[in-house]
Amino acid sequence: MALEHQQIMNVDAYFQLEATHPETNYDYIDGRVYALAGGTANHDTIKSNIQRLLWHLLRGGPCRVYSSDMKVYVSETRYFHPDVTVTCDPRDRGRTQAISAPRLVVEVLSPTTELTDRTWKLKNYCAHPTIEEYVLVDSQSRKIESYHKEENKWIYEAFETTDEILLHSLGIHFPFSEAYIDVEFEETAEDTAH
């Protein structure tokens, strides 16, 4: 999150703001709006890779994959723009302006959003009645983590670079490396020493 609109606004005004300024996405939190900052090339590549992978694995079925252009209803006073969202609810299609029944949410971590994504957003997503899985993908290094719901408990998993990423909420999987296709990390002194 980046810039905050100082005025307090209701949900209708928030929807109007996004409609009149489609070039900018805003999270809506308890009456305040926060313009989302642009990410790095790696951030965008990872987000696109995951969106494409999920679309390919789910196409033709009941689920739909959405980018950060779609906002997600989190509560009466909160709407977020996750990097990737999957919903299998037929009400979340067509002309809807916000996903109300997401099943999977993916956030690509950046230095400015990581703390919020790992704490405050994690808490909000885990409290959402339809979200069954929350995936965090690092844009600074090869690291993928997830939280998935099993019998009303949230289970944490961290994946290794040789793992298959299993998305429990959707019953699908893909190779870890697919999330990082065409992503270029800067070499560190430690990398060149090996």
N, C-alpha and C positions, 0 to 999 in steps of 0.2 A: 504494500500500500504506500501511496505517496502523498499527494496533495489533498488536503481536506477542504471541502466547501464549508465555510464557517457558519452559514445559516442552517437552522434546523428546518427540515422539510418533511412532509408526510409522504407516504408510499406513492400516492398518485403523482405528486410533484417529482419524485425520483424517477418514476417511469417516463414522465414527460421530459425530464432532463436527458435521459438516455435516448429517447426518440428524436430529440432535437439536436443532439450531439453524438451521432452514431460512431464517430471516429474515436471516441473515448469511452472506456468501460469504467463504471463506478461500483464499488461495493457500498451497500447501504447498511449502516449499523446504528440502530437506535436513534433514528432521525437525522443522522449526519451522513454525508456522502464523501467517499474517498476515491479520488481518481487513481486508477491503477497505472503504475509506471511501466514503461516498455522494458523488455528484457534483452538479454544478449542474444547473439546468433545461436549459441549453443542451447540456450533456454528454448528458443523458438523451434530449433531442429528437434530437440527431445520431445517437446509438446506435439509437433507434427508427426514424428515417428509413432508415438503412442496412439494418437488419434487414428492414424492410418492403420496400424496393427489391429486395433480394436474394431474399426469399421470392417476390415477384411474378415476378421474372425466371427463377427456378429451379423454380417449382411444377410438379408433374406429372412432373418428371424424377427422375433417380437421386440428386440432391444434397439435403441438408437444411440449413436455416439455424437456428442456435441462438443464444440470448442469453447474457448473462453468468451466468445461473443454472446453465449447464452448465460443468463443469470440463473441462479438456483435459489429457490425459496428455502430459507433455513428456519425462519420463524416469522411471526407477524411483523417484527421490526428489523429483520435481517435478511439481506440478499447478498450472495457472493457470486463472483465470476471464477469458478475453478478453471484450471487449465484444460482439463478434459472431464466430461461427465457422461455417464451411461445411465439411461433410464429404460425400463421395460414396461412402463405404464403407458397405455394408449392415449391417455389425456395429455401426455407431454409431447404432442406432435402438432404439426400444422401451424396454426397461427398463434399458438401460445407464446407469451412473452417471457415466461419464467418456468423452469423445470420445477415441478412441485413434488415429484416422487423419484428422486435420483436413487440408484442402487449402488453405483460406484463413483467415487470422486478421486481425481488425480491432481496433485499439485506438484509442479516442478519447482524445486527449491532454488532460491537465489540468496545471496548474502543479505539483502534487505528484507526478504520475506520469511526466511527460514524460521526464525524464532516464533513469529506469529503462526505460521503453518503448523509447527510442531506442538504448540501449546493451545492458544486461544481457538484457532480454527479446528484443531483436533477435537477439542471439547465440544464445540458447536456441531461438528459433523457426527460425532459419536452419539450426541443427544437426538439427532434427527431420526424420526421413526422409520424411514425407509432406507436410509443408507446402511449398507451391509459391509462396505469395504472402503478404506481410505488408503491411497498409495502415495508415497512421497518419493520423488525421483530427484536426485542431486544433479545440479547443472555444473558443479565445480569439480566433481570426481565421479567415478563409476560406482554409484551406490543407490540401491533401491530398497525401500522398506515398505511394509504394509501393516495395516491393522484390519482384521476382519472379525465379524461378529459370529460367534458360535454359542448357541444356547444362552443368549443374553450376556455373554462375556466377550470382551474384545481381546483378541489374540494378536500379539506383535510378532512379525517375522522380518528378518533381514536377509537379503539375498546376496549370494556370491556371484562373481562375474561368469562362472560356469553353470549357474543354475538356470532352470526353467522358472519363469515367473508364473505362478499359479494364482489365478484370480478366482477365489472360492465362490464369490457372489455370482459369478457368471458361468462357472464350470469350464473355463478356457485357460490356455497357457500359451506362452511364447518364450523364445530364448532371450535371456538377459541382454545379450549383445544387440538384439534388434532395436532396443530402446535408444542405443547410442550410435546407430549408423550415421556416418558423416559428421560426427561430433569431434571436434579437435580440441584437445586439452594442451595447455602449455607444458612443455617438459620442465621438470624441476631438476635440481642438481642430483637428487636421489635417483631419478629416472635414468639420467645419463651415466651414473656410476655403475649401473648393472649391465 
